[in-house]
């Protein structure tokens, strides 16, 4: 994809393995209820770990809104499973080895010499129709949203 998908666009569909199953198809899963894709730089990185811990602490608030939070990045399945265990999380993680999906969503770091080319920190809420209803993008990899702001944005778009 030459440019990032935006709110109102059909979400680029994909089928990938997760920590819990061999096949996760975005549009099929979104048809069951909204999916919040959370692209992130790296498992076990300090910023990613600290922020993911905040998301895990509030996972029930996403569930109450009917939203499935799905972290995604190119780390291996084994790394995702170890990271999830370390965090005490049951969240299912999408394995994007090769960054195929990160690239289709243009969720790639461009403004950092240290992690340039890595998957960027971004959120995309995909509704039952496969349409993006919310997007948040870090301008620099260390930028972190407030979880409360993400939840409020979900409330605004989900009604």
N, C-alpha and C positions, 0 to 999 in steps of 0.2 A: 504494500500500500504506500503510495507516495506521500500521503498526508495523514495526520492523526484523525481517527473518527471523532466526531463531536456529538454533543447532545442533540437528539433528534435523528441521528443517523442510525441505520441498521448496524448492529454490532457485528463485526467480522466473526463468522462462525468458525468453530474449530472442534476437533476431537483429539483429546490427549489422555494419557494415563494420569492417575492421581495416586496419592498415598494409599487410597482405599480400594481402588478398582482400576481395571485395565482400560476402561472406556468412559470418558466424560465428554459428552457433546453439549456445547454451550446452549444452542437453541433448544434442544430437547429438554435440558434441565431448566432453562429459563421459562419454558412453557408451563412448568410446574409451580413457578413462583420466582420472584426477582432474585437475581444473582449479582452480588457485588464482587467484582474482580478486584483484587488488591495486588498489583504488580509491585515487587520490591527488589532491592539491589542484591542482597545476599543473606542466606541463613547464617546465623552465628555472628554476623557483623553487629557491633555494639548498638548502632542506631536502629537497625532492623529488629534486633532482639528486644531492645527496650520498648520500641513502639508496638511490636507484635504482642508483647506481654500486656500492654494496655488494651489492645483489641481483644485478647483472650479473656481478660478480666471482665470485659463488657459484652462478651459474645451473646449472652442471654438477651441483651437489649436489641441486638440485630435480629435474633430469632423471634422476639416478640413483635417485631415489625414485619415478620414474614420474609426476611431477607437472609439468604445464605451467603455468608462471607467466605470467599474462596481465594486464599493467597496463591500467587503464581509467580514463579521465577525459574531460571534454567538449572538450578542445583539438581543433583541426582535424587532419585527416590529415596535412597538410603540416607542422604543428608537431611532431606525434608522430614523423614520419620524420626531421626535422632533429634532434630531441632524441636519438633513437635513434642516429643517425650520430655525434653529438657524444660520446655515451657509449661508442661502439664496440660497440654491442649488436646482436644479431640477434633479440631478443625481439619477438614480434608484439604490437602494442598495439591495444586495442579502442577505437574512436572512439564516444564517448557524447555527441555534440553534442546540446544541449538538456537534458542530464542525465536523460533518461527512465529509464535503468537505475539511475543513482545514486539517484534518488528512490524507485524501487521497492524498493531495498535499504536505504532510509533512510540512505544514506551521504552525508549533507549536514551541513556544519558548522553548529552551532547556538550554540556557546559562545564565539564570537569576533566582536567588532564589526568587525575588519579583513577577515576572509574569510568572514563569515557568509553562508550560501547557496551557498558553493563545495562541490565534492565533498570529502568527508572522507577521511582516511587510514584504510582498513579492509581487512582480508583476509577472504575467504570461500573455504574449500575445498569444492568440489562433487565428490561421488563419482560413480561410474558409474551409479548409480540416480537422480542428480539431487538428492541430499540433501546438505544442508550438514553437514559433519563437523567443521569448525573455523572459528572466527571470532575476529578480533582487531579492536578498534576504538580509535582514538585518542580520548581524552577532550578534548584540545585539539589543534589542528592541528599544532603543533610537536612533539607527542609521537611518538617513533619507537621501534618495538620493536627488540630485538636480533635480527639475522638468525639467530643461533644458536638463540634461543628459538623462532622460527618453525619452523626445521628440526626441533627437538626435538618440538614440538607435532605436526608432520606425522608424525614417527616414531611418536608415541604413538597417533595415530588410524589410521594406515595399517598398523600392526603390524609 
